[in-house]
Amino acid sequence: MNMSSLNLDEQDGILRTISDAPPTHYTIKIQPLSLLSKYSLEKYESGEFEAGGYKWKLVFYPNGNKSRNVKEHISLYIVLAGANGSQTCWEVHAAFRLFLLDQNTGKYLALQEKNERRFHGMKLDWGFDQFLSLKAFTDTSNGYVMEDACVFGAEVFVRKEKSICKGECLSMIKDAVMYKHVWKIDKFSKLNAESYDSQTFIAGDQKWKIQLYPKGRDGGTGSHLSLYLALANPTSLPPTSKIYAQYTLRIVNQLNSSYPYESSKFTWWFSASSPSRGWPRFISIGYFDIAQSNQGYLVKDSCTVEAEVTVHGTATALD
């Protein structure tokens, strides 16, 4: 790292230097600076640049980072790009300097933290909430803003590569939406296979299906119709992924819709190892005798099965 500098100053663990050398890795010029405020642009993110085998970007707040209650200062940060909040199982240890050009002298004000920082999925950005006061920044005698233009820069030096761990990330869904699927089955008396699947439907970005066993399964074999909700493609899920869903299964009463035969609302963690959940003794086969059509569940040898599914959360492995 080129540390040629003048007027070395350290306050609150932040090194402030005047550097003759320009930034090693990235420079950004903003002009006209005043238009950022005119068009209510609270922050500007630079394009990505590479340093130490990783991609980074600069983020500049011309009136301070309001999300951190910064006032009367500009804020400047370095951000590890191409990552997201679920990627918490790695770390990049890096030292960095952020620069602001004094256009009067051609030298740079450079700020650097005393210790290197750990960038990871839960903390992608580091920098300076109060990089410089707005008063000093806009004072033309300081040379930082000249002819409505300013120049920032960055150097990033990776000290340690990523580390790997094991874990998972639970993401709950606020205001989850319920999806209803309707499956009409004709010629019920002719169903002689062990099980039948509905068409695939999507709820909570997952593919699902209803499974019907007309002669029952497990504890309901020979006496009950069995009904299940199942993931349509469970093998496509990573082994450690899980989907938390609330669901109701019902058979519509075609003579009186106010009296369906339905399950209570049930919740389950669906996964590749546990892809289906339901009731082996959902309804007695006796209700599906054609002679019992006055019950309303089997009319003219057809029945209608419904599923209401709400996905409330997903758990995935940490990257």
Solvent accessible surface area in square Angstrom, and as a share of the most:
residue,aa,sasa,rsa
1,M,80,0.36
2,N,74,0.38
3,M,83,0.37
4,S,51,0.33
5,S,39,0.25
6,L,88,0.44
7,N,121,0.62
8,L,125,0.62
9,D,56,0.29
10,E,85,0.38
11,Q,99,0.44
12,D,143,0.74
13,G,31,0.30
14,I,35,0.18
15,L,32,0.16
16,R,58,0.21
17,T,2,0.01
18,I,43,0.22
19,S,0,0.00
20,D,75,0.39
21,A,19,0.14
22,P,84,0.53
23,P,14,0.09
24,T,81,0.47
25,H,55,0.25
26,Y,60,0.23
27,T,68,0.40
28,I,24,0.12
29,K,121,0.51
30,I,16,0.08
31,Q,118,0.52
32,P,65,0.41
33,L,18,0.09
34,S,63,0.41
35,L,63,0.31
36,L,21,0.10
37,S,62,0.40
38,K,142,0.60
39,Y,147,0.56
40,S,94,0.61
41,L,78,0.39
42,E,108,0.48
43,K,85,0.36
44,Y,85,0.32
45,E,69,0.31
46,S,8,0.05
47,G,42,0.40
48,E,96,0.43
49,F,17,0.07
50,E,116,0.52
51,A,4,0.03
52,G,46,0.44
53,G,62,0.60
54,Y,37,0.14
55,K,110,0.47
56,W,0,0.00
57,K,45,0.19
58,L,4,0.02
59,V,8,0.05
60,F,5,0.02
61,Y,31,0.12
62,P,9,0.06
63,N,60,0.31
64,G,3,0.03
65,N,6,0.03
66,K,119,0.50
67,S,100,0.64
68,R,97,0.36
69,N,127,0.65
70,V,8,0.05
71,K,156,0.66
72,E,130,0.58
73,H,43,0.19
74,I,0,0.00
75,S,0,0.00
76,L,1,0.00
77,Y,5,0.02
78,I,0,0.00
79,V,21,0.12
80,L,8,0.04
81,A,13,0.10
82,G,78,0.75
83,A,28,0.22
84,N,78,0.40
85,G,41,0.39
86,S,38,0.24
87,Q,41,0.18
88,T,30,0.17
89,C,2,0.01
90,W,23,0.08
91,E,37,0.16
92,V,0,0.00
93,H,24,0.11
94,A,0,0.00
95,A,12,0.09
96,F,5,0.02
97,R,0,0.00
98,L,0,0.00
99,F,0,0.00
100,L,0,0.00
101,L,29,0.15
102,D,27,0.14
103,Q,59,0.26
104,N,80,0.41
105,T,84,0.49
106,G,44,0.42
107,K,63,0.27
108,Y,22,0.09
109,L,17,0.09
110,A,0,0.00
111,L,1,0.00
112,Q,21,0.09
113,E,25,0.11
114,K,129,0.55
115,N,111,0.57
116,E,74,0.33
117,R,80,0.29
118,R,114,0.42
119,F,0,0.00
120,H,33,0.15
121,G,4,0.04
122,M,131,0.58
123,K,51,0.22
124,L,39,0.19
125,D,32,0.16
126,W,56,0.19
127,G,18,0.17
128,F,7,0.03
129,D,52,0.27
130,Q,103,0.46
131,F,4,0.02
132,L,32,0.16
133,S,36,0.23
134,L,46,0.23
135,K,175,0.74
136,A,27,0.21
137,F,3,0.01
138,T,73,0.43
139,D,63,0.32
140,T,88,0.51
141,S,87,0.56
142,N,50,0.26
143,G,0,0.00
144,Y,26,0.10
145,V,17,0.10
146,M,59,0.26
147,E,173,0.77
148,D,50,0.26
149,A,5,0.04
150,C,0,0.00
151,V,14,0.08
152,F,1,0.00
153,G,0,0.00
154,A,0,0.00
155,E,1,0.00
156,V,1,0.01
157,F,44,0.18
158,V,33,0.19
159,R,137,0.50
160,K,113,0.48
161,E,104,0.47
162,K,104,0.44
163,S,50,0.32
164,I,134,0.68
165,C,70,0.42
166,K,199,0.84
167,G,38,0.37
168,E,96,0.43
169,C,25,0.15
170,L,96,0.48
171,S,56,0.36
172,M,113,0.50
173,I,75,0.38
174,K,176,0.75
175,D,121,0.63
176,A,27,0.21
177,V,125,0.72
178,M,95,0.42
179,Y,86,0.33
180,K,94,0.40
181,H,23,0.10
182,V,82,0.47
183,W,37,0.13
184,K,129,0.55
185,I,13,0.07
186,D,84,0.44
187,K,140,0.59
188,F,19,0.08
189,S,63,0.41
190,K,144,0.61
191,L,27,0.13
192,N,139,0.71
193,A,45,0.35
194,E,133,0.59
195,S,45,0.29
196,Y,62,0.23
197,D,71,0.37
198,S,10,0.07
199,Q,147,0.65
200,T,74,0.43
201,F,9,0.04
202,I,98,0.50
203,A,4,0.03
204,G,35,0.33
205,D,136,0.70
206,Q,39,0.17
207,K,104,0.44
208,W,0,0.00
209,K,38,0.16
210,I,0,0.00
211,Q,32,0.14
212,L,0,0.00
213,Y,23,0.09
214,P,5,0.03
215,K,121,0.51
216,G,7,0.07
217,R,68,0.25
218,D,98,0.51
219,G,53,0.51
220,G,0,0.00
221,T,92,0.54
222,G,61,0.58
223,S,49,0.32
224,H,32,0.14
225,L,1,0.01
226,S,0,0.00
227,L,0,0.00
228,Y,14,0.05
229,L,0,0.00
230,A,3,0.02
231,L,6,0.03
232,A,18,0.14
233,N,76,0.39
234,P,30,0.19
235,T,132,0.77
236,S,88,0.57
237,L,30,0.15
238,P,73,0.46
239,P,123,0.78
240,T,77,0.45
241,S,6,0.04
242,K,68,0.29
243,I,2,0.01
244,Y,57,0.21
245,A,0,0.00
246,Q,55,0.24
247,Y,2,0.01
248,T,8,0.05
249,L,0,0.00
250,R,32,0.12
251,I,0,0.00
252,V,29,0.17
253,N,14,0.07
254,Q,69,0.31
255,L,111,0.55
256,N,68,0.35
257,S,93,0.60
258,S,87,0.56
259,Y,143,0.55
260,P,43,0.27
261,Y,77,0.29
262,E,83,0.37
263,S,15,0.10
264,S,84,0.54
265,K,141,0.60
266,F,67,0.28
267,T,52,0.30
268,W,71,0.25
269,W,90,0.31
270,F,0,0.00
271,S,10,0.07
272,A,36,0.28
273,S,105,0.68
274,S,32,0.21
275,P,44,0.28
276,S,33,0.21
277,R,91,0.33
278,G,16,0.16
279,W,64,0.22
280,P,43,0.27
281,R,141,0.51
282,F,14,0.06
283,I,1,0.00
284,S,40,0.26
285,I,48,0.24
286,G,42,0.40
287,Y,75,0.29
288,F,12,0.05
289,D,75,0.39
290,I,103,0.52
291,A,85,0.66
292,Q,72,0.32
293,S,43,0.28
294,N,113,0.58
295,Q,69,0.31
296,G,0,0.00
297,Y,21,0.08
298,L,2,0.01
299,V,30,0.17
300,K,188,0.80
301,D,29,0.15
302,S,11,0.07
303,C,1,0.00
304,T,21,0.12
305,V,0,0.00
306,E,19,0.08
307,A,0,0.00
308,E,34,0.15
309,V,0,0.00
310,T,13,0.08
311,V,3,0.02
312,H,55,0.24
313,G,0,0.00
314,T,32,0.19
315,A,1,0.01
316,T,57,0.33
317,A,44,0.34
318,L,37,0.19
319,D,85,0.44
